[in-house]
Amino acid sequence: MKILRILLFPIVPIYFFVTWLRNRLYDSGVKSSNSYGFPVICVGNLSTGGTGKSPMVEYLIRLLQTDKKVATLSRGYKRVTKGFLLAGESVNVDMVGDEPYQFYKKFKNIQVAVDEDRQHGIKKLRNLKQQPEVILLDDAYQHRKVKAGFNILLTSFGKLYINDIVLPTGNLREPMSGAKRADVIVITKSPSDLDEERKVSIVRQISPKGHQSVFFSSIKYSDTIHATNTKMHLEDLNLFSLVTGIANANPLVNYLNSKNLDFEHLEYGDHYNFTIKDIELLEQKEIILTTEKDYMRLFEVESLRDKLFYIPIEITLDKPKEFNRLIQNFIN
């Protein structure tokens, strides 16, 4: 794959120009965007994944759900359905996608919808009898037909967008100049003990605009793992199989190694659809630990339920009060 990316380098200038021109057409008003008179918050990135969008969306849900009627809107990556679909008792993970299904199962007092056309999805949500007051757009930074009132741009500490180039050789979906649309930039997956001098250095490299605030977030894994009807301490788990289908499993692997746990790692691609052959392999394992997102898919397999656990994940921000204040000021 790395060799192929290098061979495709001549396409980089073409991709750069096409995405740059598209942004210019939207910025100049030649191509139109819909703005809204109610709070719409976009969580996204410039790169092709692995920056922690789902934990950030969940952070916002926890922050807002007590005082506001919240809805999430995603495209529903790799779902088998098309068009607008509101999550409910009759849907499963294949119908809405793993991340939206995770939101639906985890938060009972919000609305979870999918639609590849965000304009249409927002319209359908606002036409519901229980009309949402705040809509969170998951992974919609490049969906320029919608002009969110507040944009949160995520970039991974291990690969800042300023150190990357556009596809197909790099991982950026658009030129890094697109970062100017963000109201907030969050450096995700940062070390929890990151010192202030290093933070200042990174902020200087990013060179945020005057209207932008920069925050650092860290991953926080739970010390308790969950199954269908039980919980147990992570340290009590031994000789297990770690199964991941996410963009970057390194933080989780490093965390488990820091606990001196004995496990094998079965690593699959992001949003992976497990095949019959994969399931047959997993059925031979005694205990399986996976991510919350992968759990949504694997739980559908009845033969795996009794051996399946997931480890919850949250994010912590270096300046949570300031971040929360920015969000609250926007929605109010």
C-alpha positions in Angstrom: 0.0 0.0 0.0 2.8 2.4 0.8 4.5 1.7 -2.5 1.2 2.3 -4.3 0.7 5.6 -2.6 4.2 6.7 -3.7 3.4 5.6 -7.3 0.2 7.7 -7.2 2.1 10.9 -6.2 1.6 12.5 -9.7 -2.2 12.5 -8.9 -1.6 14.6 -5.7 -1.5 18.0 -7.5 -4.7 17.1 -9.4 -6.5 16.1 -6.2 -5.2 19.2 -4.5 -6.5 21.5 -7.2 -9.9 19.9 -7.5 -10.6 20.1 -3.7 -9.0 23.6 -3.4 -11.2 24.8 -6.3 -14.3 23.3 -4.7 -13.6 25.1 -1.5 -13.0 28.4 -3.3 -16.4 28.0 -5.1 -18.2 27.6 -1.7 -16.2 30.3 0.0 -17.0 32.8 -2.8 -20.7 31.9 -2.9 -20.6 30.5 -6.4 -21.7 27.2 -4.9 -24.3 27.7 -2.2 -24.4 26.4 1.4 -27.4 26.2 3.7 -27.2 28.1 7.0 -29.6 27.5 9.9 -31.3 29.6 12.6 -30.8 26.9 15.2 -27.5 25.4 16.6 -25.8 23.0 14.2 -22.4 21.7 15.3 -20.0 19.9 12.9 -17.4 17.5 14.2 -14.9 16.5 11.5 -11.3 16.4 10.3 -9.2 17.0 7.3 -7.7 13.5 7.2 -9.3 10.1 6.3 -10.1 8.9 9.8 -8.7 7.9 13.2 -8.9 11.2 14.9 -11.5 10.3 17.5 -14.7 11.8 16.1 -17.1 9.5 17.9 -15.7 10.2 21.4 -16.0 13.9 20.7 -19.6 13.6 19.6 -20.3 11.6 22.7 -18.6 14.3 24.8 -21.0 16.9 23.2 -24.0 14.7 23.8 -23.2 14.4 27.5 -22.6 18.1 27.7 -25.9 19.1 26.1 -28.5 16.3 26.5 -29.7 17.5 29.9 -30.8 20.9 28.8 -31.4 20.5 25.1 -33.1 18.0 22.7 -30.1 16.7 20.9 -29.9 14.8 17.6 -26.9 13.3 15.8 -26.8 13.1 12.0 -24.2 10.9 10.2 -24.0 9.5 6.7 -24.0 6.0 8.1 -20.7 4.7 6.6 -21.0 1.2 5.1 -24.7 0.9 6.0 -26.9 -1.2 3.7 -29.7 1.3 3.5 -30.0 4.6 1.6 -31.5 8.0 2.4 -32.8 9.3 5.7 -33.3 6.8 8.5 -34.1 7.5 12.1 -32.7 4.9 14.6 -35.4 3.0 16.5 -36.3 -0.4 17.9 -36.7 -1.9 14.4 -33.2 -0.9 13.1 -29.9 -2.8 13.5 -26.3 -1.9 13.1 -26.2 -2.8 9.3 -29.1 -0.3 8.7 -27.5 2.8 10.2 -23.8 2.0 10.6 -21.7 1.1 13.6 -21.1 4.6 15.1 -24.7 5.9 14.8 -25.9 2.6 16.3 -23.5 3.0 19.1 -24.9 6.5 19.8 -28.4 5.1 19.7 -27.7 2.2 22.1 -25.7 4.4 24.5 -27.9 7.5 24.8 -31.6 6.9 25.2 -32.8 10.5 25.3 -31.4 11.7 22.0 -32.4 11.2 18.3 -29.9 9.4 16.0 -30.3 9.7 12.3 -28.4 8.9 9.1 -28.6 10.5 5.7 -25.8 10.9 3.1 -27.4 14.2 2.1 -27.0 16.3 5.3 -29.3 19.1 4.0 -32.1 16.6 3.6 -31.3 14.9 6.9 -31.5 18.2 8.8 -34.8 19.0 7.1 -36.3 15.6 8.1 -35.1 15.9 11.7 -36.6 19.4 12.0 -39.9 18.1 10.6 -40.2 15.5 13.3 -42.9 15.9 16.0 -40.1 15.8 18.6 -38.0 18.5 16.9 -34.4 18.6 18.0 -33.0 21.8 19.3 -29.3 21.0 18.6 -28.0 18.9 15.7 -24.6 17.3 15.9 -23.1 16.5 12.5 -20.7 13.6 12.7 -17.9 13.6 10.1 -19.3 16.4 7.9 -16.4 18.9 7.7 -16.2 18.4 3.9 -20.0 18.5 3.4 -20.0 22.1 2.3 -23.7 22.1 1.2 -24.4 22.6 5.0 -22.8 25.6 6.7 -22.7 24.6 10.4 -22.8 27.4 12.9 -19.9 25.9 14.8 -17.1 23.7 13.4 -14.9 21.5 15.6 -11.8 20.2 13.7 -10.0 17.2 15.1 -6.4 16.3 14.3 -4.4 13.5 15.8 -1.4 14.3 18.0 0.6 11.5 16.2 -0.1 13.0 12.7 -1.1 16.6 12.7 -2.7 17.8 9.5 0.1 20.3 9.0 2.5 17.4 8.6 0.5 15.7 5.9 -0.5 16.1 2.3 -3.6 15.3 0.3 -4.7 12.0 -1.1 -3.8 9.6 -2.6 -0.2 9.8 -1.3 -1.1 11.5 1.9 -4.3 11.2 4.1 -5.8 14.7 3.8 -9.3 14.9 2.2 -8.7 18.5 1.3 -5.8 21.0 1.5 -4.8 22.0 5.0 -6.0 25.6 4.2 -9.5 24.1 4.9 -8.6 24.3 8.6 -9.5 28.0 8.5 -13.2 27.1 8.6 -12.9 25.7 12.1 -14.0 27.5 15.2 -12.2 25.1 17.5 -9.2 22.8 16.7 -8.7 19.8 19.0 -5.4 17.9 19.1 -6.7 14.4 19.9 -5.0 11.4 21.4 -2.5 13.6 23.1 -0.3 12.2 26.0 -2.1 12.9 29.3 1.2 14.3 30.7 1.9 16.6 27.8 3.7 19.6 29.2 2.8 23.3 28.4 6.0 24.0 26.5 5.2 21.2 24.0 1.6 22.5 23.7 2.8 26.0 23.0 5.1 24.6 20.3 2.3 22.6 18.6 -0.1 25.6 18.7 2.6 27.7 17.1 3.1 25.2 14.3 -0.6 25.0 13.7 -0.8 28.8 13.7 -4.5 29.2 14.4 -6.5 32.2 13.1 -7.6 34.9 15.5 -11.1 33.4 15.8 -9.9 29.9 16.6 -9.3 28.2 19.9 -7.0 25.2 20.3 -7.5 22.4 22.8 -5.7 19.1 23.6 -7.6 16.0 24.4 -6.5 12.6 25.7 -8.0 9.2 25.5 -9.3 7.8 28.8 -10.0 4.0 28.8 -12.3 2.6 31.5 -10.8 0.2 34.0 -14.0 -1.8 33.8 -15.0 -3.8 30.7 -18.6 -4.5 29.8 -20.6 -7.4 28.4 -24.3 -7.9 27.8 -25.3 -8.4 31.4 -22.1 -8.2 33.3 -19.0 -6.1 34.1 -15.5 -7.0 35.3 -12.3 -5.2 36.1 -9.8 -5.1 33.3 -7.0 -6.5 35.5 -9.1 -9.6 36.0 -9.0 -10.4 32.3 -6.2 -12.6 31.1 -5.3 -14.6 28.0 -7.8 -12.9 25.7 -8.0 -11.9 22.1 -8.2 -8.2 21.2 -10.3 -7.6 18.1 -10.2 -4.2 16.5 -11.7 -2.8 13.3 -10.8 0.9 13.8 -8.4 3.2 12.0 -5.7 3.3 14.6 -5.6 0.6 17.4 -2.2 1.6 18.7 -3.5 3.7 21.7 -5.6 0.8 22.9 -2.8 -1.7 22.4 -0.4 0.5 24.2 -2.8 0.9 27.1 -3.4 -2.8 27.5 0.4 -3.4 27.3 0.8 -0.9 30.1 -1.4 -3.1 32.2 0.9 -6.1 31.5 -2.0 -8.1 30.1 -1.5 -11.2 28.1 -3.4 -11.0 24.7 -3.2 -11.5 21.0 -4.3 -8.8 18.6 -6.5 -9.5 15.6 -6.5 -6.3 13.7 -9.0 -5.5 10.9 -9.6 -2.4 8.8 -11.7 0.6 9.9 -15.5 -0.1 9.9 -14.7 -3.7 8.9 -17.5 -6.0 7.9 -16.7 -9.3 9.5 -17.0 -12.3 7.1 -18.2 -15.8 7.9 -14.6 -16.9 7.9 -13.7 -14.2 10.4 -16.6 -15.3 12.6 -15.5 -18.9 12.5 -12.0 -17.8 13.7 -13.5 -15.7 16.5 -15.7 -18.6 17.6 -12.6 -20.5 18.5 -11.4 -17.8 20.9 -12.2 -18.1 24.6 -12.6 -14.4 25.5 -12.8 -11.5 23.1 -12.2 -7.9 24.1 -13.1 -5.3 21.5 -13.9 -1.6 21.0 -17.3 -0.3 21.7 -17.8 0.4 18.0 -16.8 -3.2 17.0 -18.9 -4.6 19.8 -22.0 -3.2 18.0 -21.3 -5.4 15.0 -20.0 -8.5 16.8 -22.9 -8.5 19.2 -25.2 -9.4 16.3 -23.4 -12.8 16.1 -25.2 -14.9 18.7 -22.4 -17.4 19.0 -20.0 -14.7 20.2 -22.1 -13.0 22.8 -21.1 -15.1 25.8 -17.4 -14.4 25.2 -17.6 -10.8 24.0 -16.5 -7.7 26.1 -15.8 -4.1 25.2 -13.8 -1.4 26.8 -15.5 2.0 27.1 -13.6 5.1 26.0 -14.0 8.8 26.8 -11.9 11.9 26.1 -10.6 14.4 28.6 -9.8 18.0 27.6 -7.0 20.1 28.9 -9.3 23.1 29.3 -12.8 21.6 29.7 -14.4 24.7 31.3 -13.3 27.0 28.4 -14.3 24.4 25.8 -17.7 23.9 27.4 -18.3 27.6 27.7 -17.6 28.1 23.9 -20.2 25.4 23.1 -22.8 26.7 25.6 -22.4 30.3 24.3 -23.0 29.1 20.8 -26.2 27.1 21.5 -27.6 29.8 23.7 
